[in-house]
Amino acid sequence: MKIYIKGIDNEIIMENIFISGSKSESNRLLILQRLFDGITINNLSDSDDTHHLQHALFTNDISINIGHAGTAMRFLTAFLLRSLIEQLFYQVLRECTKGLSKF
């Protein structure tokens, strides 16, 4: 995986990170890949959990079936909750600032 990090002086540092292909590393990196553009992952785990999580994160399906993938469910629950909180925050912010433009 190639990672780009902005240093203190705003200089972009590019590094390759090699993963072992473990389910835990793969699932964490899939979440990061969904949150940030430009992340390419090689050597993903071939586990059911990783396959289910990858499908759930990148599908447009309304219904998501993760089967018996408990690890994927834990990661997905946290990811979806974060997304829901972010949407609610922006909705509340829009409602609170609606009348401010009148002043």
N, C-alpha and C positions, 0 to 999 in steps of 0.2 A: 504494500500500500504506500502510496506517495502522499506525504502530508506537507501542507504549507502553513507556516506559522509566522505571524508578524512579531518581530522582536521589539524591544523597547524603542529603538530608533526607527520603527516602521519599516525596517528592511525585511523583506520576505525571505524566510529560511525554508528550503525545500529538503525534505528528508524522505527516505524510504524506510518503512517499518515492515518487518517480516513477522508474520503471525504463524503460530504453530498449526493452525487449522482446528483448534479446539472449539467446542460448541460455545463455551463461555465468551471467548475472544470474538468469535464470529458474530454472535448475537449483539454484543456491545458495539461492534463496528458497523453492523447493519443499522442500528439506531443512529449512530453518528452520520452514516451515509445518507439517511433519510432527512436528517436535520441540516446538513451542510452540503452544498454543491461541490463537485469536483473530487469526491473521494471514490477511488477505485479500489476494490478489494479482490485480492487473489488468494487462493488456498482456503476458501471458506469450508467450514465443516460440512460433511455430507449427512448430518443427522436430520431426523424428521423435524426436530425443533427449529433448526436453522432454516430448513426449506419452508416450513409453515410461517415463520416470522418474516422471512423475505417476501413471501407472497402477500401476507397481511399488510406489510408496510408499503408495498408498491402497487397494490391493486386498486382499481376503482370500484370494485364490487361493493354492494351495500352490505351484504352478509359475509362475515369472515368465519371460516371454520378452521380451527387450529388442532382439531383432533385431540389426542392425548398429550400434546406438547406443553407440559406444565411450565418449563423454562420460558418458552415463547410467550405463554400467557402472562407471566410476571413482567417481562419486558414490555409487552404490548399494553398491558394495563397502565403502567407508568407513562408510556409514550402517549396513549390516548387521553389520559387524564391531564397531562401537560398541555396537549393541544386544546382540550375543552376549556381549561382555565384561561389559556391565552385568548381564545375566541370570546369568552365571557368578559374578560378584562377590556378588550377593545370595544365590545358592545356597550358596556357600562360607561367607558370613557366617551364614546360618541354621544350617548344620551346626556351625560353630564355637561358636555361642551356645546350642545346644540344651541342653547340660548346665548352663548357668549359672543357670537358674531353680531348680535344686534346692538352691542354697546359700542 
